[in-house]
Amino acid sequence: QALLVESGGGLVQPGGSLRLSCAVSGSTFRIYVMGWYRQAPGKQRELVARISSGGDSTNYADSVKGRFTISRDNAKNTVFLQMNSLKPEDTAVYYCNAPGAGIGTSGAIFHWGQGTQVTVSS
């Protein structure tokens, strides 16, 4: 069972950028597909970006496509989410995990970390 620690969130104005990081404990990180989820107030947590174990394939929800980029560093057991052109509707708590299914779903393999709050507001 891996330990997930997300960081990098904060308050940003519309149109701004943030880079989230997720440190994952455990030597088997490199074999897992990884993803970033978000949960807005009153809504279900959903997978918005996923990356293959080797980092050569990515998928995104339509709502973030072209603005968010997921990447990973298997040597450092870390997965990243670069978020550009942020909108107020991107406001949510962001989590990383190993997806149990595809984009838009909420299931995951590991216990959830504490997440990192992203607030987009002027």
C-alpha positions as CSV (number, residue, x, y, z in Angstrom):
1,Q,0.0,0.0,0.0
2,A,1.5,3.3,-1.1
3,L,1.4,6.6,0.8
4,L,0.4,9.6,-1.3
5,V,1.3,13.2,-0.4
6,E,0.0,16.0,-2.6
7,S,1.3,19.5,-2.6
8,G,1.4,22.7,-4.7
9,G,-2.1,24.0,-4.4
10,G,-3.1,27.5,-3.6
11,L,-5.1,30.6,-4.5
12,V,-4.6,31.8,-8.1
13,Q,-6.4,34.4,-10.3
14,P,-8.3,33.2,-13.4
15,G,-5.8,32.7,-16.2
16,G,-3.0,31.8,-13.9
17,S,-1.0,28.6,-13.5
18,L,-0.1,26.1,-10.8
19,R,2.0,23.0,-10.7
20,L,0.9,20.2,-8.4
21,S,3.2,17.4,-7.2
22,C,2.4,14.1,-5.6
23,A,5.1,12.1,-3.9
24,V,4.4,8.3,-3.7
25,S,6.1,6.0,-1.3
26,G,7.0,2.4,-2.3
27,S,9.3,0.9,-4.8
28,T,6.6,-0.3,-7.2
29,F,5.5,3.2,-8.3
30,R,6.8,2.7,-11.7
31,I,4.5,-0.2,-12.6
32,Y,1.3,1.8,-11.9
33,V,-0.8,4.0,-14.2
34,M,-1.2,7.2,-12.2
35,G,-3.8,9.9,-12.3
36,W,-5.0,13.2,-10.9
37,Y,-8.5,13.5,-9.5
38,R,-10.4,16.5,-8.3
39,Q,-13.4,17.0,-6.0
40,A,-15.3,20.3,-6.1
41,P,-17.7,21.2,-3.3
42,G,-20.9,19.2,-3.5
43,K,-19.6,17.0,-6.3
44,Q,-18.2,13.6,-6.6
45,R,-14.4,13.1,-7.0
46,E,-13.5,12.5,-10.6
47,L,-10.4,11.5,-12.6
48,V,-9.3,14.3,-14.8
49,A,-5.9,13.2,-16.1
50,R,-4.0,9.9,-16.2
51,I,-0.6,8.8,-17.4
52,S,0.7,5.4,-18.3
53,S,3.3,3.6,-16.2
54,G,6.1,4.6,-18.6
55,G,4.9,8.1,-19.1
56,D,4.4,7.8,-22.8
57,S,0.6,7.9,-22.9
58,T,-1.8,10.4,-21.3
59,N,-5.5,11.0,-21.2
60,Y,-7.6,14.0,-20.1
61,A,-11.1,15.0,-19.3
62,D,-12.6,17.3,-21.9
63,S,-12.9,20.0,-19.3
64,V,-9.1,20.2,-18.8
65,K,-7.8,19.1,-22.2
66,G,-5.3,21.6,-23.7
67,R,-4.8,23.4,-20.3
68,F,-3.5,20.7,-18.0
69,T,-0.5,18.4,-18.5
70,I,0.3,15.3,-16.4
71,S,3.8,14.0,-16.2
72,R,5.8,11.7,-13.9
73,D,9.3,11.1,-12.8
74,N,9.7,7.4,-12.0
75,A,13.2,7.9,-10.5
76,K,11.7,10.2,-7.9
77,N,8.4,8.4,-7.4
78,T,6.6,11.6,-8.2
79,V,3.7,12.6,-10.5
80,F,2.9,16.2,-11.5
81,L,0.0,18.2,-12.9
82,Q,0.8,21.5,-14.7
83,M,-2.3,23.6,-14.8
84,N,-2.5,26.6,-17.1
85,S,-5.3,29.0,-18.0
86,L,-7.0,28.2,-14.8
87,K,-10.7,28.9,-14.5
88,P,-13.0,29.4,-11.4
89,E,-14.6,26.0,-12.2
90,D,-11.2,24.4,-11.7
91,T,-11.6,25.2,-8.0
92,A,-11.4,21.8,-6.1
93,V,-9.3,19.6,-3.9
94,Y,-6.9,17.7,-6.1
95,Y,-5.7,14.2,-5.3
96,C,-3.4,11.7,-7.0
97,N,-3.9,8.0,-7.0
98,A,-3.6,4.9,-9.2
99,P,-6.9,4.8,-11.3
100,G,-9.2,1.8,-11.1
101,A,-11.0,2.9,-14.3
102,G,-11.0,5.6,-16.9
103,I,-11.4,9.4,-17.1
104,G,-14.4,10.7,-15.2
105,T,-14.6,7.8,-12.7
106,S,-13.8,8.0,-9.0
107,G,-12.4,4.6,-8.1
108,A,-8.7,4.2,-7.2
109,I,-6.3,1.6,-5.9
110,F,-4.6,3.2,-2.9
111,H,-5.8,4.9,0.2
112,W,-6.4,8.6,-0.5
113,G,-4.0,11.3,0.6
114,Q,-5.0,14.6,2.1
115,G,-5.2,16.3,-1.3
116,T,-4.2,19.9,-2.1
117,Q,-6.7,22.8,-2.4
118,V,-6.8,24.8,-5.6
119,T,-8.8,27.9,-5.5
120,V,-9.2,30.0,-8.7
121,S,-10.7,33.4,-7.9
122,S,-10.1,37.1,-8.5
